[in-house]
Amino acid sequence: MNQITMATAYIMLLRRDMILAYRNRAEFANPPLFFVLVVSLLPLGIGPDSALLAKVAPGLVWVVALLATLLSLDSIFRSDFEDGALELLLVSPQPIAVLVLAKITAHWLVAGLPLLVFALPLSLMLYLPISALPVLIATLVLGTPVLSLLGAIGVALTVGLRRGGMLLALLVLPLYVPVLIFATSAVQAAATGLPVSGQLAIMSAMLILALILAPLTAAAALRISLN
């Protein structure tokens, strides 16, 4: 087995999942639509005070992004489990961690990447200072893949359960707390003119560790769930 073979398997599975997502556009449009609707509606409840909206904007955007990601996590492995494709992935000659990473990548491209696109206009609507917008996008670029990677572990542990949604939330939400803390801290610091290099460095370390460990952990969890 060589690196080219693994890369080919990764690309083929990623392409397959992206095609399936395109065919089920209505289902995969739910997380971005949820993100847009909730962020748009919450200011109606908070009030029109621009100073207050600017103050809560970093936490508001990130909490809703976290919930939108959580809403779509079950799609990573659920359809493959139901049609039997997941068992075929486990007996594949390719490293299961590489295949899991391909499925996580597809999930992020479908559910995470659109959040970056909508976050900019929504943040302007919430009067977030212009100086904080690049930092917000940077935290989303670094943080949303971590949400998908960590979420895949919870999905792998609960994929064999009929009603694992609540258990999935209980497993995953504690893992999301550090991402939420450092991301909102970075955006708030940028809005007040403080340095953000420390928060971004920690988030970069989180992403690197998640890229290394999460696919291996999710692969082991899938073997446990299906045995």
PAVO-160270 format. One record per residue (C-alpha): residue number from 1; residue in one letter; x, y, z. Coordinates in pm, 1 decimal, always signed. Layout:
// PAVO-160270
- pos_code_c1_c2_c3
- NUM_A_X_Y_Z
...
***
This chain:
// PAVO-160270
- pos_code_c1_c2_c3
- 1_M_+0.0_+0.0_+0.0
- 2_N_+144.6_+337.9_-93.3
- 3_Q_+61.8_+699.4_-35.6
- 4_I_-87.3_+745.0_-384.4
- 5_T_-334.8_+463.5_-321.3
- 6_M_-447.4_+620.6_+5.6
- 7_A_-475.5_+961.6_-158.4
- 8_T_-684.1_+813.1_-438.7
- 9_A_-916.6_+642.4_-190.7
- 10_Y_-952.6_+967.2_+1.4
- 11_I_-1040.0_+1166.0_-311.5
- 12_M_-1283.6_+904.6_-442.6
- 13_L_-1474.8_+883.1_-114.6
- 14_L_-1477.2_+1260.7_-80.2
- 15_R_-1612.6_+1293.7_-433.6
- 16_R_-1880.8_+1030.3_-363.0
- 17_D_-1999.9_+1207.8_-48.7
- 18_M_-2007.7_+1545.4_-224.1
- 19_I_-2221.4_+1397.6_-504.3
- 20_L_-2459.9_+1248.7_-248.5
- 21_A_-2479.7_+1582.2_-69.8
- 22_Y_-2562.3_+1754.8_-398.3
- 23_R_-2840.1_+1505.5_-465.6
- 24_N_-2982.5_+1569.2_-118.1
- 25_R_-2947.7_+1946.3_-131.1
- 26_A_-3262.6_+2011.8_+69.7
- 27_E_-3136.6_+1808.4_+366.8
- 28_F_-2789.1_+1958.9_+370.1
- 29_A_-2922.9_+2312.7_+332.2
- 30_N_-3072.2_+2292.3_+681.6
- 31_P_-2758.3_+2386.0_+882.2
- 32_P_-2674.5_+2702.9_+682.3
- 33_L_-3042.4_+2798.7_+677.3
- 34_F_-3064.1_+2746.5_+1053.8
- 35_F_-2753.5_+2962.1_+1098.3
- 36_V_-2893.0_+3247.1_+890.0
- 37_L_-3241.4_+3238.8_+1041.5
- 38_V_-3132.8_+3223.2_+1405.6
- 39_V_-2865.9_+3493.8_+1375.7
- 40_S_-3114.0_+3712.7_+1187.6
- 41_L_-3397.3_+3664.3_+1436.6
- 42_L_-3210.3_+3696.0_+1764.5
- 43_P_-3150.7_+4072.9_+1726.6
- 44_L_-3528.6_+4115.0_+1715.5
- 45_G_-3542.0_+3973.7_+2066.4
- 46_I_-3232.1_+4149.4_+2197.0
- 47_G_-3325.6_+4492.5_+2065.5
- 48_P_-3192.1_+4746.3_+1814.1
- 49_D_-2912.1_+4881.1_+2037.4
- 50_S_-2605.6_+4871.9_+1808.1
- 51_A_-2358.7_+4878.5_+2098.9
- 52_L_-2527.6_+4580.6_+2264.2
- 53_L_-2546.8_+4386.6_+1937.1
- 54_A_-2179.5_+4451.3_+1865.8
- 55_K_-2091.0_+4328.0_+2214.0
- 56_V_-2282.7_+3999.9_+2184.5
- 57_A_-2208.3_+3939.2_+1813.8
- 58_P_-1895.7_+3719.6_+1858.7
- 59_G_-2061.2_+3485.2_+2104.6
- 60_L_-2389.6_+3488.1_+1915.4
- 61_V_-2233.6_+3396.4_+1581.0
- 62_W_-2020.7_+3123.3_+1732.0
- 63_V_-2291.8_+2964.9_+1946.0
- 64_V_-2526.9_+2944.8_+1647.5
- 65_A_-2246.1_+2808.8_+1427.0
- 66_L_-2181.0_+2541.2_+1688.9
- 67_L_-2549.1_+2445.1_+1702.7
- 68_A_-2576.3_+2442.2_+1322.9
- 69_T_-2279.7_+2203.6_+1305.4
- 70_L_-2431.9_+1983.9_+1574.7
- 71_L_-2755.5_+1973.9_+1373.8
- 72_S_-2577.7_+1814.9_+1077.5
- 73_L_-2334.0_+1581.6_+1253.7
- 74_D_-2549.6_+1270.8_+1225.6
- 75_S_-2520.2_+1282.3_+847.6
- 76_I_-2148.6_+1192.0_+857.2
- 77_F_-2203.8_+816.7_+901.4
- 78_R_-2579.8_+762.2_+933.6
- 79_S_-2667.4_+702.2_+566.9
- 80_D_-2370.4_+467.7_+520.6
- 81_F_-2473.5_+275.8_+831.5
- 82_E_-2830.2_+236.2_+708.7
- 83_D_-2739.1_+109.1_+359.2
- 84_G_-2452.3_-114.0_+473.0
- 85_A_-2174.4_+89.7_+312.6
- 86_L_-2013.2_+154.0_+650.1
- 87_E_-1933.8_-215.7_+696.5
- 88_L_-1765.6_-216.0_+355.4
- 89_L_-1550.2_+79.5_+458.7
- 90_L_-1439.0_-108.4_+769.9
- 91_V_-1323.7_-411.7_+567.6
- 92_S_-1158.4_-196.2_+300.6
- 93_P_-784.0_-251.8_+245.9
- 94_Q_-737.9_+122.9_+288.3
- 95_P_-670.1_+267.0_+636.3
- 96_I_-1009.9_+335.4_+789.5
- 97_A_-879.2_+659.3_+942.9
- 98_V_-811.2_+797.4_+593.5
- 99_L_-1164.1_+711.1_+481.5
- 100_V_-1309.7_+866.0_+797.2
- 101_L_-1110.8_+1182.8_+729.5
- 102_A_-1258.2_+1197.0_+378.5
- 103_K_-1611.1_+1178.2_+519.6
- 104_I_-1531.7_+1446.8_+777.7
- 105_T_-1390.0_+1668.3_+503.4
- 106_A_-1708.4_+1627.4_+300.4
- 107_H_-1915.9_+1717.8_+604.5
- 108_W_-1714.4_+2034.3_+662.6
- 109_L_-1738.3_+2138.4_+296.7
- 110_V_-2117.4_+2096.1_+305.8
- 111_A_-2201.8_+2214.6_+658.2
- 112_G_-1904.2_+2420.0_+775.7
- 113_L_-1783.2_+2612.8_+473.3
- 114_P_-2120.9_+2783.7_+406.2
- 115_L_-2110.3_+2926.2_+758.6
- 116_L_-1798.3_+3121.0_+665.4
- 117_V_-1979.4_+3268.4_+365.6
- 118_F_-2283.4_+3381.0_+564.5
- 119_A_-2092.4_+3491.5_+874.7
- 120_L_-1953.5_+3806.6_+711.7
- 121_P_-2282.7_+3977.9_+613.7
- 122_L_-2454.0_+3859.5_+931.9
- 123_S_-2173.3_+4002.5_+1145.1
- 124_L_-2205.4_+4336.9_+967.5
- 125_M_-2577.1_+4325.9_+1040.2
- 126_L_-2488.6_+4282.3_+1409.5
- 127_Y_-2261.0_+4590.7_+1397.7
- 128_L_-1944.4_+4392.7_+1464.4
- 129_P_-1648.2_+4630.9_+1410.6
- 130_I_-1480.2_+4599.9_+1071.7
- 131_S_-1146.4_+4540.8_+1244.6
- 132_A_-1281.5_+4222.0_+1403.9
- 133_L_-1417.8_+4066.3_+1083.8
- 134_P_-1086.6_+3910.6_+965.5
- 135_V_-1038.2_+3756.0_+1308.9
- 136_L_-1393.8_+3619.6_+1305.8
- 137_I_-1333.2_+3454.5_+969.8
- 138_A_-996.5_+3321.8_+1092.9
- 139_T_-1160.2_+3163.7_+1397.9
- 140_L_-1427.4_+3004.8_+1179.9
- 141_V_-1163.0_+2870.3_+940.5
- 142_L_-972.2_+2718.5_+1231.0
- 143_G_-1267.7_+2623.7_+1451.2
- 144_T_-1535.7_+2477.5_+1226.4
- 145_P_-1311.3_+2190.0_+1105.3
- 146_V_-1242.3_+2108.6_+1470.6
- 147_L_-1617.8_+2092.0_+1531.4
- 148_S_-1656.4_+1842.5_+1246.3
- 149_L_-1356.9_+1636.8_+1357.5
- 150_L_-1461.8_+1613.7_+1721.4
- 151_G_-1824.1_+1561.9_+1625.2
- 152_A_-1728.7_+1262.0_+1412.0
- 153_I_-1607.6_+1085.0_+1725.8
- 154_G_-1945.6_+1126.4_+1892.3
- 155_V_-2129.7_+1017.6_+1578.2
- 156_A_-1909.5_+708.8_+1547.6
- 157_L_-1991.5_+610.9_+1906.0
- 158_T_-2367.7_+654.6_+1861.8
- 159_V_-2418.8_+549.5_+1499.6
- 160_G_-2556.5_+211.1_+1600.0
- 161_L_-2822.4_+361.0_+1827.4
- 162_R_-3170.2_+431.1_+1693.0
- 163_R_-3218.2_+751.4_+1891.1
- 164_G_-2869.8_+870.8_+1964.6
- 165_G_-2929.9_+1241.2_+1905.6
- 166_M_-2948.3_+1343.0_+2270.5
- 167_L_-2654.7_+1120.8_+2364.0
- 168_L_-2456.7_+1265.2_+2075.3
- 169_A_-2515.8_+1618.5_+2204.4
- 170_L_-2410.4_+1517.1_+2556.2
- 171_L_-2091.1_+1360.3_+2423.3
- 172_V_-1991.7_+1635.9_+2183.7
- 173_L_-2088.8_+1963.1_+2351.1
- 174_P_-1824.8_+1941.3_+2628.8
- 175_L_-1558.7_+1893.3_+2360.9
- 176_Y_-1682.6_+2204.6_+2181.2
- 177_V_-1650.5_+2434.5_+2483.7
- 178_P_-1274.4_+2514.2_+2444.1
- 179_V_-1326.3_+2604.1_+2076.6
- 180_L_-1614.6_+2832.7_+2169.1
- 181_I_-1418.0_+3001.4_+2448.7
- 182_F_-1104.4_+3078.9_+2249.0
- 183_A_-1292.4_+3176.2_+1932.1
- 184_T_-1520.5_+3427.2_+2102.4
- 185_S_-1230.7_+3557.0_+2311.7
- 186_A_-1027.3_+3623.5_+1997.2
- 187_V_-1308.0_+3811.2_+1822.3
- 188_Q_-1388.8_+4017.9_+2130.7
- 189_A_-1021.2_+4104.7_+2173.5
- 190_A_-997.1_+4212.5_+1809.2
- 191_A_-1305.9_+4428.5_+1847.0
- 192_T_-1140.2_+4615.6_+2136.2
- 193_G_-799.1_+4642.2_+1969.7
- 194_L_-621.9_+4381.1_+2183.4
- 195_P_-378.6_+4121.9_+2042.9
- 196_V_-527.2_+3790.8_+1933.0
- 197_S_-217.7_+3590.9_+1839.2
- 198_G_-241.0_+3376.1_+2151.6
- 199_Q_-599.3_+3266.0_+2092.0
- 200_L_-536.7_+3195.5_+1724.2
- 201_A_-223.6_+2995.4_+1808.3
- 202_I_-420.0_+2780.3_+2053.0
- 203_M_-695.0_+2726.4_+1796.6
- 204_S_-433.9_+2627.3_+1537.6
- 205_A_-292.7_+2373.5_+1783.2
- 206_M_-645.1_+2239.2_+1843.1
- 207_L_-693.1_+2193.9_+1468.9
- 208_I_-361.5_+2012.0_+1425.6
- 209_L_-428.5_+1779.0_+1717.5
- 210_A_-782.5_+1713.1_+1596.2
- 211_L_-659.8_+1633.8_+1244.6
- 212_I_-413.7_+1382.4_+1384.2
- 213_L_-619.4_+1219.1_+1658.4
- 214_A_-987.5_+1252.5_+1564.3
- 215_P_-986.2_+1026.8_+1252.0
- 216_L_-802.0_+753.3_+1445.0
- 217_T_-1038.5_+781.3_+1740.1
- 218_A_-1348.3_+787.5_+1519.3
- 219_A_-1224.1_+482.4_+1327.7
- 220_A_-1176.7_+290.0_+1654.3
- 221_A_-1521.8_+404.2_+1772.4
- 222_L_-1680.7_+278.1_+1449.4
- 223_R_-1526.3_-64.9_+1497.8
- 224_I_-1662.4_-74.4_+1853.3
- 225_S_-2010.9_+40.6_+1746.0
- 226_L_-2042.1_-212.4_+1465.7
- 227_N_-1907.1_-512.9_+1654.7
***
